[in-house]
């Protein structure tokens, strides 16, 4: 069962990812990172495990390296 403690608000999520809050909001609206809304107040919520997965994707090397 998911608990509210499994989620963080925009400011903390942005700090975890190392980006601005506005960047995180844009990524969420574009569907690049999953976002939920708190039903009580409408705040954006980001699941900690989703943030970890997102960081792991960024850490993977790409095979489309440009020649020097």
FITI-716476 format. One record per atom (N, C-alpha, C): x, y, z. Coordinates in steps of 0.2 Angstrom, whole numbers, plus 2048, in hexadecimal, padded with zeros to 3 digits. Last residue first. Layout:
# FITI-716476
XYZ/...
***
This chain:
# FITI-716476
8AC83F75C/8B084575D/8B3848757/89B83975A/8A2839758/8A683F75A/88F838766/89183B760/89983A760/88682A76C/88B82F76D/88E832766/87A82376F/87A827769/88082D76B/87881B77A/87C818775/87D81D76F/87A82278A/876821784/87B81E77F/87A81B79B/87D81E795/87981D78F/86F8207A8/87181B7A3/87581E79D/86B82A7B0/8728277B2/8748227AC/85E82C7AD/8638317AB/86A82E7AC/8588217B3/8588217AC/85D8267A9/85A8247C1/85E81E7BE/85E81E7B6/85282F7C2/8598307C3/85D82A7C0/8458287C1/84782D7BC/84F82E7BC/84681F7CC/84681C7C5/8488227C0/8458297D6/84B8257D6/84B8227CF/83882E7D3/83E8337D3/84482F7D2/8308237D6/8308267CF/83682A7CE/8338227E4/83581D7DF/83581F7D8/82C82D7E9/83382D7E9/8368287E5/8208357DF/82282F7E3/82982F7E3/81A8467E1/81F8417DD/82183B7E2/80C8507E0/81084C7E4/8148477DF/8058617E0/80985B7DC/80D8577E1/7F68647EA/7FE8657E9/80085F7E4/7E98637ED/7EB8647E6/7F28647E4/7E48607F9/7E68667F8/7E88687F1/7DF8527F9/7DD8577FE/7DE85E7FC/7E584B7EF/7DE84C7EE/7DC8517F3/7F484F7E8/7F184E7EE/7EA8507EE/7F88487D8/7F584E7DC/7F284C7E2/8078427D1/8008417D3/7FE8487D7/81183E7C3/80F8437C8/8088417CA/8208387BB/8198377BD/81883C7C3/8288407AE/82983E7B5/82283D7B8/8248447A2/82B8417A2/82C83E7A9/81884B79F/8188447A0/81F8407A1/81885879F/819855799/81984E799/81685B7AC/81085D7A8/8118597A1/8228577B1/81C8547B3/8168557AE/82B8617AB/82C85A7AA/8258567AC/82586C7B1/82586C7AA/8268647A8/82986A7BF/82286B7BD/82186A7B5/83786A7BE/8338647C0/82C8647BE/8398777BA/83B8727B6/83786C7B7/83487E7C6/83187F7BF/8328797BA/83D8797CF/8368777D0/8338787C9/84D8747C8/8488797CB/8418767CB/8568657CD/85386A7C8/84F86F7CB/85A85A7D4/85F85F7D3/85D8647CD/8528507D9/8548507D2/8598557D0/8508557E6/85284E7E5/85584D7DE/84A8617E3/8518617E7/85485A7E6/83E85D7DE/8438617DA/84A8617DD/8388577E9/83A8537E3/83F8577DF/8378627F2/83B85D7F3/83D8597ED/82D86A7EA/83486D7EC/8398677EE/8228617E8/8268647E2/82D8667E5/8228547F5/81F85A7F1/82485D7EC/8228427F4/8258497F6/82284E7F2/81D8337FB/81C8387F6/82083E7F9/81C829805/81F8277FF/82082D7F9/81482F80E/81B83080F/81F82D809/80782A80A/809831809/81083280A/80A819804/80881E809/80A825807/80380B7FC/8068117FB/804816801/8047FA800/800800800/804806800/
***
